[in-house]
């Protein structure tokens, strides 16, 4: 980068182009030096901007290489090739997303978050269906129980069955929603906290005051109604809150409200990840989920997903929370909403844009 010593030297003589007489030598000196200093400053500024642009480009290229290195050397996905013709950049994929109620003081494989997503690279669109954790499931070949108990049951039988719980969940959820589920990802609560913290918090609009404490597992929820930026702990409290044991009590929250809040937080996180700040923090985000996430997505496929969907518009992500009727201890799903959710997943796979028509698939 140039300095003042590297500026162009002042020219000798007057300015022959304007043809104006020079009043005296002092004036001539001032008139000669002014434009020279300006040209020197502009030259220095131009070189500085160019240098910064080059550094920025190199940083972006280096950072992209760094991310790919992390996928190749980290434990994010499965170290095996993607089946020919099954790249996420070429064809639609479906994913099961599970959030487990697993914390240092409260280990558990119960799933508080159950979502199924369908993504289409041609239409740059996605559908995310969320189901209440207390959903009553009556499915041929399976025990009649709450949907959030299945993963824990499959997990307890892994050693005897030899089948990973994630594979069992994909099979069961695929049958429940009438689709083939390609992948399963399980994220525990600590991973959720860390991701939010690495992104600098999440912006939400808290609909009601929320207060609940539990000395056994360390829960201490105390949120005030209104717009807020929540850190990882508070964001987790926000999506988990169900009832109050405080004085005065705050309004209770059912599974349907929880699903709405989950979608709100997810939507906010998508926006933050796509921002410049999010891009620069993605390495730390990956580190945050490394020890708190389990997935059967291939490393190469994770790269494909990032390259295919990094710039997906939030308007093209359709959230379909399914509700129902609460009759303790179950939620009995609204059949029409469930059928609409299934249809939305099928539409996304077929190439329809949310609220639009189908597009041709390669």
LOTI-7205 format. One record per residue (C-alpha): residue in one letter; z, x, y; residue number from 1. Coordinates in Angstrom, 1 decimal, always signed. Layout:
<nodes>
@residu:a, w:Z, u:X, v:Y, num:NUM
...
</nodes>
This chain:
<nodes>
@residu:x, w:+0.0, u:+0.0, v:+0.0, num:1
@residu:x, w:-1.0, u:+1.4, v:+3.4, num:2
@residu:x, w:+1.5, u:+2.3, v:+6.1, num:3
@residu:x, w:+1.2, u:+2.7, v:+9.9, num:4
@residu:x, w:+0.2, u:+6.3, v:+9.3, num:5
@residu:x, w:-2.8, u:+5.1, v:+7.4, num:6
@residu:x, w:-4.1, u:+2.9, v:+10.2, num:7
@residu:x, w:-7.5, u:+3.6, v:+11.8, num:8
@residu:x, w:-7.3, u:+6.1, v:+14.8, num:9
@residu:x, w:-8.0, u:+4.7, v:+18.3, num:10
@residu:x, w:-11.6, u:+5.0, v:+19.5, num:11
@residu:x, w:-12.4, u:+7.2, v:+22.5, num:12
@residu:x, w:-14.2, u:+5.8, v:+25.6, num:13
@residu:x, w:-14.6, u:+2.2, v:+26.8, num:14
@residu:x, w:-15.9, u:-0.8, v:+25.1, num:15
@residu:x, w:-19.7, u:-0.7, v:+25.6, num:16
@residu:x, w:-20.2, u:-4.3, v:+24.2, num:17
@residu:x, w:-18.5, u:-6.3, v:+26.9, num:18
@residu:x, w:-19.9, u:-4.2, v:+29.8, num:19
@residu:x, w:-16.9, u:-4.8, v:+31.9, num:20
@residu:x, w:-15.6, u:-2.0, v:+34.3, num:21
@residu:x, w:-12.3, u:-0.4, v:+33.3, num:22
@residu:x, w:-9.8, u:-0.7, v:+36.3, num:23
@residu:x, w:-7.9, u:+2.5, v:+35.5, num:24
@residu:x, w:-7.0, u:+4.9, v:+32.7, num:25
@residu:x, w:-3.7, u:+3.1, v:+31.9, num:26
@residu:x, w:-5.5, u:-0.2, v:+31.6, num:27
@residu:x, w:-8.2, u:+1.5, v:+29.5, num:28
@residu:x, w:-5.5, u:+2.8, v:+27.2, num:29
@residu:x, w:-4.0, u:-0.6, v:+26.8, num:30
@residu:x, w:-7.3, u:-2.3, v:+26.2, num:31
@residu:x, w:-8.4, u:+0.3, v:+23.7, num:32
@residu:x, w:-5.1, u:+0.3, v:+21.7, num:33
@residu:x, w:-4.5, u:-3.5, v:+21.4, num:34
@residu:x, w:-7.5, u:-4.4, v:+19.2, num:35
@residu:x, w:-7.0, u:-1.2, v:+17.2, num:36
@residu:x, w:-3.4, u:-2.2, v:+16.3, num:37
@residu:x, w:-4.5, u:-5.7, v:+15.4, num:38
@residu:x, w:-7.2, u:-4.4, v:+13.1, num:39
@residu:x, w:-4.7, u:-2.0, v:+11.5, num:40
@residu:x, w:-2.2, u:-4.8, v:+11.0, num:41
@residu:x, w:-4.9, u:-7.0, v:+9.5, num:42
@residu:x, w:-6.0, u:-4.3, v:+7.2, num:43
@residu:x, w:-2.5, u:-3.6, v:+6.0, num:44
@residu:x, w:-1.9, u:-7.3, v:+5.5, num:45
@residu:x, w:-5.1, u:-7.7, v:+3.6, num:46
@residu:x, w:-4.3, u:-4.8, v:+1.3, num:47
@residu:x, w:-0.8, u:-6.1, v:+0.7, num:48
@residu:x, w:-2.0, u:-9.6, v:-0.2, num:49
@residu:x, w:-4.6, u:-8.1, v:-2.5, num:50
@residu:x, w:-2.0, u:-5.9, v:-4.2, num:51
@residu:x, w:+0.3, u:-8.9, v:-4.7, num:52
@residu:x, w:-2.5, u:-10.9, v:-6.2, num:53
@residu:x, w:-3.3, u:-8.1, v:-8.6, num:54
@residu:x, w:+0.4, u:-7.8, v:-9.5, num:55
@residu:x, w:+0.6, u:-11.6, v:-10.0, num:56
@residu:x, w:-2.5, u:-11.6, v:-12.3, num:57
@residu:x, w:-1.2, u:-8.8, v:-14.3, num:58
@residu:x, w:+2.2, u:-10.4, v:-14.5, num:59
@residu:x, w:+0.7, u:-13.7, v:-15.8, num:60
@residu:x, w:-1.4, u:-11.9, v:-18.4, num:61
@residu:x, w:+1.5, u:-9.8, v:-19.4, num:62
@residu:x, w:+3.8, u:-12.8, v:-19.6, num:63
@residu:x, w:+1.3, u:-14.7, v:-21.8, num:64
@residu:x, w:+1.2, u:-11.6, v:-24.1, num:65
@residu:x, w:+5.0, u:-11.5, v:-24.1, num:66
@residu:x, w:+5.1, u:-15.2, v:-25.2, num:67
@residu:x, w:+2.6, u:-14.5, v:-28.0, num:68
@residu:x, w:+4.7, u:-11.5, v:-29.1, num:69
@residu:x, w:+7.8, u:-13.7, v:-29.2, num:70
@residu:x, w:+6.1, u:-16.1, v:-31.5, num:71
@residu:x, w:+4.8, u:-13.3, v:-33.7, num:72
@residu:x, w:+8.2, u:-11.6, v:-33.9, num:73
@residu:x, w:+10.7, u:-14.5, v:-33.4, num:74
@residu:x, w:+11.9, u:-17.1, v:-35.8, num:75
@residu:x, w:+10.5, u:-20.2, v:-33.9, num:76
@residu:x, w:+8.0, u:-21.3, v:-36.5, num:77
@residu:x, w:+6.8, u:-20.6, v:-40.1, num:78
@residu:x, w:+5.0, u:-17.3, v:-40.8, num:79
@residu:x, w:+1.9, u:-18.7, v:-42.5, num:80
@residu:x, w:-1.6, u:-19.5, v:-41.4, num:81
@residu:x, w:-2.7, u:-22.9, v:-40.1, num:82
@residu:x, w:-4.9, u:-24.7, v:-42.6, num:83
@residu:x, w:-8.6, u:-24.6, v:-41.7, num:84
@residu:x, w:-9.6, u:-27.4, v:-39.4, num:85
@residu:x, w:-6.0, u:-28.4, v:-38.6, num:86
@residu:x, w:-5.5, u:-26.6, v:-35.3, num:87
@residu:x, w:-3.6, u:-28.7, v:-32.8, num:88
@residu:x, w:-6.3, u:-27.7, v:-30.3, num:89
@residu:x, w:-8.9, u:-29.4, v:-32.5, num:90
@residu:x, w:-7.3, u:-32.4, v:-34.0, num:91
@residu:x, w:-4.4, u:-34.9, v:-33.4, num:92
@residu:x, w:-1.0, u:-34.0, v:-34.9, num:93
@residu:x, w:+2.2, u:-35.9, v:-35.5, num:94
@residu:x, w:+5.7, u:-34.6, v:-35.2, num:95
@residu:x, w:+9.2, u:-35.9, v:-36.1, num:96
@residu:x, w:+11.8, u:-34.8, v:-33.6, num:97
@residu:x, w:+15.5, u:-35.0, v:-34.6, num:98
@residu:x, w:+18.5, u:-34.2, v:-32.5, num:99
@residu:x, w:+21.6, u:-33.6, v:-34.5, num:100
@residu:x, w:+25.2, u:-34.2, v:-33.4, num:101
@residu:x, w:+26.0, u:-30.6, v:-34.2, num:102
@residu:x, w:+28.5, u:-28.8, v:-32.0, num:103
@residu:x, w:+30.9, u:-25.8, v:-32.6, num:104
@residu:x, w:+33.9, u:-28.1, v:-32.7, num:105
@residu:x, w:+32.1, u:-30.9, v:-34.5, num:106
@residu:x, w:+29.6, u:-29.8, v:-37.2, num:107
@residu:x, w:+27.4, u:-32.6, v:-38.4, num:108
@residu:x, w:+23.9, u:-33.4, v:-39.6, num:109
@residu:x, w:+23.9, u:-37.0, v:-38.3, num:110
@residu:x, w:+20.9, u:-37.5, v:-36.0, num:111
@residu:x, w:+21.6, u:-39.0, v:-32.6, num:112
@residu:x, w:+18.0, u:-38.6, v:-31.6, num:113
@residu:x, w:+15.1, u:-39.9, v:-33.7, num:114
@residu:x, w:+11.6, u:-39.6, v:-32.2, num:115
@residu:x, w:+8.1, u:-39.5, v:-33.6, num:116
@residu:x, w:+5.3, u:-38.1, v:-31.5, num:117
@residu:x, w:+1.5, u:-38.3, v:-31.8, num:118
@residu:x, w:-0.6, u:-35.9, v:-29.7, num:119
@residu:x, w:-4.3, u:-35.9, v:-29.2, num:120
@residu:x, w:-6.1, u:-32.8, v:-27.7, num:121
@residu:x, w:-9.3, u:-34.6, v:-26.9, num:122
@residu:x, w:-7.7, u:-37.2, v:-24.7, num:123
@residu:x, w:-4.9, u:-35.0, v:-23.5, num:124
@residu:x, w:-2.4, u:-37.8, v:-24.3, num:125
@residu:x, w:+0.7, u:-38.4, v:-26.4, num:126
@residu:x, w:+2.9, u:-41.2, v:-27.6, num:127
@residu:x, w:+6.6, u:-40.7, v:-28.2, num:128
@residu:x, w:+8.4, u:-43.5, v:-30.2, num:129
@residu:x, w:+12.2, u:-43.4, v:-30.2, num:130
@residu:x, w:+14.4, u:-45.4, v:-32.5, num:131
@residu:x, w:+18.1, u:-46.3, v:-32.0, num:132
@residu:x, w:+20.4, u:-44.2, v:-34.1, num:133
@residu:x, w:+22.1, u:-47.3, v:-35.7, num:134
@residu:x, w:+18.7, u:-48.8, v:-36.8, num:135
@residu:x, w:+19.1, u:-50.6, v:-40.1, num:136
@residu:x, w:+16.5, u:-49.4, v:-42.5, num:137
@residu:x, w:+15.5, u:-51.4, v:-45.6, num:138
@residu:x, w:+12.7, u:-49.4, v:-47.2, num:139
@residu:x, w:+11.5, u:-49.4, v:-50.8, num:140
@residu:x, w:+12.8, u:-46.4, v:-52.7, num:141
@residu:x, w:+15.6, u:-45.6, v:-50.2, num:142
@residu:x, w:+19.2, u:-46.7, v:-49.8, num:143
@residu:x, w:+19.7, u:-49.4, v:-47.2, num:144
@residu:x, w:+21.6, u:-47.7, v:-44.4, num:145
@residu:x, w:+21.5, u:-46.5, v:-40.8, num:146
@residu:x, w:+18.5, u:-44.4, v:-39.9, num:147
@residu:x, w:+20.7, u:-41.6, v:-38.5, num:148
@residu:x, w:+22.3, u:-41.0, v:-41.9, num:149
@residu:x, w:+19.2, u:-40.1, v:-43.8, num:150
@residu:x, w:+18.9, u:-36.5, v:-42.7, num:151
@residu:x, w:+22.5, u:-35.8, v:-43.6, num:152
@residu:x, w:+22.0, u:-37.4, v:-47.0, num:153
@residu:x, w:+18.9, u:-35.4, v:-47.7, num:154
@residu:x, w:+20.6, u:-32.2, v:-46.5, num:155
@residu:x, w:+23.5, u:-32.7, v:-48.9, num:156
@residu:x, w:+21.0, u:-33.0, v:-51.8, num:157
@residu:x, w:+18.8, u:-30.0, v:-51.0, num:158
@residu:x, w:+20.4, u:-27.6, v:-53.5, num:159
@residu:x, w:+20.0, u:-30.1, v:-56.4, num:160
@residu:x, w:+16.7, u:-31.6, v:-55.4, num:161
@residu:x, w:+15.0, u:-28.4, v:-54.3, num:162
@residu:x, w:+13.3, u:-30.4, v:-51.5, num:163
@residu:x, w:+14.0, u:-29.5, v:-47.8, num:164
@residu:x, w:+15.6, u:-32.3, v:-45.9, num:165
@residu:x, w:+12.9, u:-32.0, v:-43.3, num:166
@residu:x, w:+10.2, u:-32.8, v:-45.9, num:167
@residu:x, w:+12.2, u:-35.8, v:-47.1, num:168
@residu:x, w:+12.5, u:-37.0, v:-43.5, num:169
@residu:x, w:+8.8, u:-36.7, v:-42.9, num:170
@residu:x, w:+8.0, u:-38.7, v:-46.0, num:171
@residu:x, w:+10.5, u:-41.4, v:-45.2, num:172
@residu:x, w:+9.6, u:-41.8, v:-41.5, num:173
@residu:x, w:+5.9, u:-41.7, v:-42.4, num:174
@residu:x, w:+6.4, u:-44.6, v:-44.7, num:175
@residu:x, w:+8.5, u:-46.4, v:-42.1, num:176
@residu:x, w:+5.9, u:-46.1, v:-39.4, num:177
@residu:x, w:+2.8, u:-46.2, v:-41.5, num:178
@residu:x, w:+1.5, u:-42.8, v:-40.5, num:179
@residu:x, w:+1.3, u:-39.3, v:-42.0, num:180
@residu:x, w:+3.9, u:-37.0, v:-40.3, num:181
@residu:x, w:+2.6, u:-33.4, v:-40.0, num:182
@residu:x, w:+5.7, u:-31.6, v:-38.8, num:183
@residu:x, w:+9.4, u:-31.9, v:-38.3, num:184
@residu:x, w:+11.6, u:-30.2, v:-35.7, num:185
@residu:x, w:+15.4, u:-30.4, v:-35.7, num:186
@residu:x, w:+17.3, u:-29.3, v:-32.5, num:187
@residu:x, w:+21.1, u:-29.4, v:-32.3, num:188
@residu:x, w:+23.1, u:-30.2, v:-29.2, num:189
@residu:x, w:+23.8, u:-26.6, v:-28.3, num:190
@residu:x, w:+20.1, u:-25.9, v:-28.1, num:191
@residu:x, w:+19.6, u:-28.9, v:-25.8, num:192
@residu:x, w:+22.4, u:-27.7, v:-23.5, num:193
@residu:x, w:+20.9, u:-24.2, v:-23.3, num:194
@residu:x, w:+17.3, u:-25.4, v:-22.6, num:195
@residu:x, w:+18.5, u:-27.6, v:-19.7, num:196
@residu:x, w:+20.6, u:-24.7, v:-18.3, num:197
@residu:x, w:+17.8, u:-22.2, v:-18.5, num:198
@residu:x, w:+15.5, u:-24.6, v:-16.5, num:199
@residu:x, w:+18.2, u:-24.9, v:-13.8, num:200
@residu:x, w:+19.3, u:-28.4, v:-14.7, num:201
@residu:x, w:+17.5, u:-31.7, v:-15.0, num:202
@residu:x, w:+17.0, u:-34.4, v:-12.3, num:203
@residu:x, w:+18.0, u:-38.0, v:-13.3, num:204
@residu:x, w:+19.1, u:-41.2, v:-11.6, num:205
@residu:x, w:+22.4, u:-42.3, v:-13.2, num:206
@residu:x, w:+22.4, u:-46.1, v:-13.4, num:207
@residu:x, w:+26.2, u:-46.6, v:-13.8, num:208
@residu:x, w:+29.4, u:-44.6, v:-13.7, num:209
@residu:x, w:+30.2, u:-43.1, v:-17.1, num:210
@residu:x, w:+33.7, u:-41.9, v:-18.3, num:211
@residu:x, w:+34.8, u:-41.0, v:-21.8, num:212
@residu:x, w:+37.2, u:-38.3, v:-23.2, num:213
@residu:x, w:+37.9, u:-37.1, v:-26.7, num:214
@residu:x, w:+40.4, u:-34.2, v:-27.1, num:215
@residu:x, w:+39.3, u:-33.8, v:-30.8, num:216
@residu:x, w:+35.7, u:-32.7, v:-30.2, num:217
@residu:x, w:+36.2, u:-31.7, v:-26.6, num:218
@residu:x, w:+34.1, u:-34.5, v:-25.1, num:219
@residu:x, w:+34.8, u:-35.1, v:-21.4, num:220
@residu:x, w:+32.2, u:-37.4, v:-19.8, num:221
@residu:x, w:+32.6, u:-38.1, v:-16.1, num:222
@residu:x, w:+29.4, u:-39.0, v:-14.3, num:223
@residu:x, w:+28.9, u:-40.9, v:-11.0, num:224
@residu:x, w:+26.2, u:-43.4, v:-10.4, num:225
@residu:x, w:+23.2, u:-42.2, v:-8.3, num:226
@residu:x, w:+20.6, u:-39.4, v:-8.2, num:227
@residu:x, w:+21.9, u:-36.2, v:-9.7, num:228
@residu:x, w:+20.9, u:-32.8, v:-11.0, num:229
@residu:x, w:+22.8, u:-32.3, v:-14.3, num:230
@residu:x, w:+23.5, u:-29.0, v:-16.1, num:231
@residu:x, w:+23.3, u:-28.7, v:-19.9, num:232
@residu:x, w:+26.8, u:-30.1, v:-20.6, num:233
@residu:x, w:+26.4, u:-33.1, v:-18.2, num:234
@residu:x, w:+22.9, u:-33.8, v:-19.4, num:235
@residu:x, w:+24.1, u:-34.0, v:-23.0, num:236
@residu:x, w:+27.0, u:-36.3, v:-21.8, num:237
@residu:x, w:+24.4, u:-38.5, v:-20.1, num:238
@residu:x, w:+22.2, u:-39.1, v:-23.1, num:239
@residu:x, w:+25.2, u:-39.4, v:-25.5, num:240
@residu:x, w:+27.4, u:-41.8, v:-23.5, num:241
@residu:x, w:+28.2, u:-45.1, v:-25.4, num:242
@residu:x, w:+31.6, u:-46.5, v:-24.3, num:243
@residu:x, w:+34.6, u:-45.8, v:-22.1, num:244
@residu:x, w:+38.2, u:-45.2, v:-22.8, num:245
@residu:x, w:+39.2, u:-44.3, v:-19.3, num:246
@residu:x, w:+41.2, u:-46.3, v:-16.7, num:247
@residu:x, w:+39.5, u:-48.0, v:-15.1, num:248
@residu:x, w:+36.9, u:-48.4, v:-17.8, num:249
@residu:x, w:+33.2, u:-47.8, v:-17.0, num:250
@residu:x, w:+30.4, u:-50.0, v:-18.3, num:251
@residu:x, w:+29.6, u:-49.5, v:-22.0, num:252
@residu:x, w:+26.1, u:-48.3, v:-23.1, num:253
@residu:x, w:+24.2, u:-49.4, v:-26.2, num:254
@residu:x, w:+21.6, u:-47.5, v:-28.2, num:255
@residu:x, w:+18.7, u:-49.0, v:-26.2, num:256
@residu:x, w:+20.2, u:-47.6, v:-22.9, num:257
@residu:x, w:+20.7, u:-44.2, v:-24.6, num:258
@residu:x, w:+17.0, u:-44.1, v:-25.7, num:259
@residu:x, w:+15.9, u:-44.9, v:-22.1, num:260
@residu:x, w:+18.0, u:-42.0, v:-20.9, num:261
@residu:x, w:+16.7, u:-39.7, v:-23.5, num:262
@residu:x, w:+13.1, u:-40.6, v:-22.4, num:263
@residu:x, w:+14.1, u:-40.1, v:-18.7, num:264
@residu:x, w:+15.5, u:-36.6, v:-19.4, num:265
@residu:x, w:+12.6, u:-35.6, v:-21.6, num:266
@residu:x, w:+10.1, u:-36.7, v:-18.9, num:267
@residu:x, w:+12.0, u:-34.8, v:-16.3, num:268
@residu:x, w:+12.1, u:-31.7, v:-18.5, num:269
@residu:x, w:+8.3, u:-31.9, v:-19.1, num:270
@residu:x, w:+7.7, u:-31.8, v:-15.3, num:271
@residu:x, w:+10.1, u:-28.8, v:-14.9, num:272
@residu:x, w:+8.5, u:-26.9, v:-17.7, num:273
@residu:x, w:+5.0, u:-27.3, v:-16.1, num:274
@residu:x, w:+6.2, u:-26.0, v:-12.7, num:275
@residu:x, w:+5.9, u:-22.4, v:-11.7, num:276
@residu:x, w:+9.6, u:-21.9, v:-12.2, num:277
@residu:x, w:+9.5, u:-23.4, v:-15.7, num:278
@residu:x, w:+6.6, u:-21.2, v:-16.6, num:279
@residu:x, w:+8.5, u:-18.1, v:-15.6, num:280
@residu:x, w:+11.6, u:-19.2, v:-17.5, num:281
@residu:x, w:+9.9, u:-20.2, v:-20.7, num:282
@residu:x, w:+10.8, u:-16.9, v:-22.4, num:283
@residu:x, w:+14.5, u:-17.6, v:-21.9, num:284
@residu:x, w:+14.0, u:-21.2, v:-23.0, num:285
@residu:x, w:+12.6, u:-19.9, v:-26.2, num:286
@residu:x, w:+15.5, u:-17.6, v:-26.6, num:287
@residu:x, w:+17.8, u:-20.6, v:-26.0, num:288
@residu:x, w:+16.4, u:-22.7, v:-28.9, num:289
@residu:x, w:+15.9, u:-19.7, v:-31.2, num:290
@residu:x, w:+19.3, u:-20.1, v:-33.0, num:291
@residu:x, w:+19.5, u:-23.9, v:-32.5, num:292
@residu:x, w:+16.2, u:-25.1, v:-33.8, num:293
@residu:x, w:+14.6, u:-25.5, v:-37.2, num:294
@residu:x, w:+10.9, u:-26.4, v:-37.5, num:295
@residu:x, w:+8.1, u:-26.2, v:-40.1, num:296
@residu:x, w:+5.4, u:-25.7, v:-37.5, num:297
@residu:x, w:+3.4, u:-22.5, v:-38.1, num:298
@residu:x, w:+3.7, u:-19.7, v:-35.5, num:299
@residu:x, w:+0.0, u:-19.9, v:-34.8, num:300
@residu:x, w:+0.1, u:-23.7, v:-34.5, num:301
@residu:x, w:+2.8, u:-23.3, v:-31.8, num:302
@residu:x, w:+0.4, u:-21.2, v:-29.8, num:303
@residu:x, w:-2.3, u:-23.8, v:-30.4, num:304
@residu:x, w:+0.0, u:-26.6, v:-29.1, num:305
@residu:x, w:+0.9, u:-24.6, v:-26.0, num:306
@residu:x, w:-2.7, u:-23.8, v:-25.2, num:307
@residu:x, w:-3.8, u:-27.4, v:-25.8, num:308
@residu:x, w:-1.1, u:-29.3, v:-24.0, num:309
@residu:x, w:+0.4, u:-27.0, v:-21.4, num:310
@residu:x, w:-1.2, u:-29.0, v:-18.6, num:311
@residu:x, w:-0.9, u:-32.5, v:-20.1, num:312
@residu:x, w:-0.2, u:-35.1, v:-17.4, num:313
@residu:x, w:+3.1, u:-36.9, v:-17.5, num:314
@residu:x, w:+1.1, u:-40.1, v:-16.9, num:315
@residu:x, w:-0.6, u:-39.6, v:-20.2, num:316
@residu:x, w:+2.6, u:-39.4, v:-22.2, num:317
@residu:x, w:+3.6, u:-42.9, v:-23.3, num:318
@residu:x, w:+7.2, u:-43.5, v:-24.2, num:319
@residu:x, w:+7.8, u:-46.3, v:-26.6, num:320
@residu:x, w:+11.5, u:-47.0, v:-27.1, num:321
@residu:x, w:+12.1, u:-49.6, v:-29.8, num:322
@residu:x, w:+14.9, u:-52.0, v:-29.3, num:323
@residu:x, w:+16.5, u:-54.8, v:-31.3, num:324
@residu:x, w:+19.7, u:-56.8, v:-31.8, num:325
@residu:x, w:+23.1, u:-55.2, v:-32.3, num:326
@residu:x, w:+25.2, u:-56.8, v:-35.0, num:327
@residu:x, w:+27.9, u:-54.3, v:-35.9, num:328
@residu:x, w:+27.5, u:-51.8, v:-37.4, num:329
@residu:x, w:+23.7, u:-51.9, v:-37.3, num:330
@residu:x, w:+20.8, u:-52.4, v:-34.9, num:331
@residu:x, w:+18.3, u:-54.8, v:-36.3, num:332
@residu:x, w:+14.9, u:-53.8, v:-34.9, num:333
@residu:x, w:+12.7, u:-56.2, v:-33.0, num:334
@residu:x, w:+9.7, u:-56.5, v:-35.4, num:335
@residu:x, w:+7.1, u:-57.0, v:-32.6, num:336
@residu:x, w:+8.3, u:-53.9, v:-30.8, num:337
@residu:x, w:+8.2, u:-51.9, v:-34.0, num:338
@residu:x, w:+4.6, u:-53.1, v:-34.7, num:339
@residu:x, w:+3.6, u:-52.2, v:-31.1, num:340
@residu:x, w:+5.1, u:-48.7, v:-31.6, num:341
@residu:x, w:+3.1, u:-48.2, v:-34.8, num:342
@residu:x, w:-0.1, u:-49.4, v:-33.2, num:343
@residu:x, w:+0.5, u:-47.0, v:-30.2, num:344
@residu:x, w:+0.8, u:-44.1, v:-32.6, num:345
@residu:x, w:-2.3, u:-45.1, v:-34.4, num:346
@residu:x, w:-4.2, u:-45.5, v:-31.1, num:347
@residu:x, w:-3.2, u:-42.1, v:-30.0, num:348
@residu:x, w:-4.3, u:-40.5, v:-33.3, num:349
@residu:x, w:-7.6, u:-42.4, v:-33.0, num:350
@residu:x, w:-8.2, u:-41.1, v:-29.5, num:351
@residu:x, w:-7.2, u:-43.9, v:-27.1, num:352
@residu:x, w:-5.6, u:-43.0, v:-23.8, num:353
@residu:x, w:-2.5, u:-45.0, v:-22.8, num:354
@residu:x, w:-3.8, u:-48.1, v:-21.2, num:355
@residu:x, w:-7.4, u:-47.1, v:-21.9, num:356
@residu:x, w:-10.1, u:-47.1, v:-24.6, num:357
@residu:x, w:-10.7, u:-44.8, v:-27.5, num:358
@residu:x, w:-12.6, u:-41.5, v:-27.1, num:359
@residu:x, w:-14.7, u:-39.8, v:-29.8, num:360
@residu:x, w:-13.0, u:-37.2, v:-31.9, num:361
@residu:x, w:-14.5, u:-34.0, v:-33.1, num:362
</nodes>
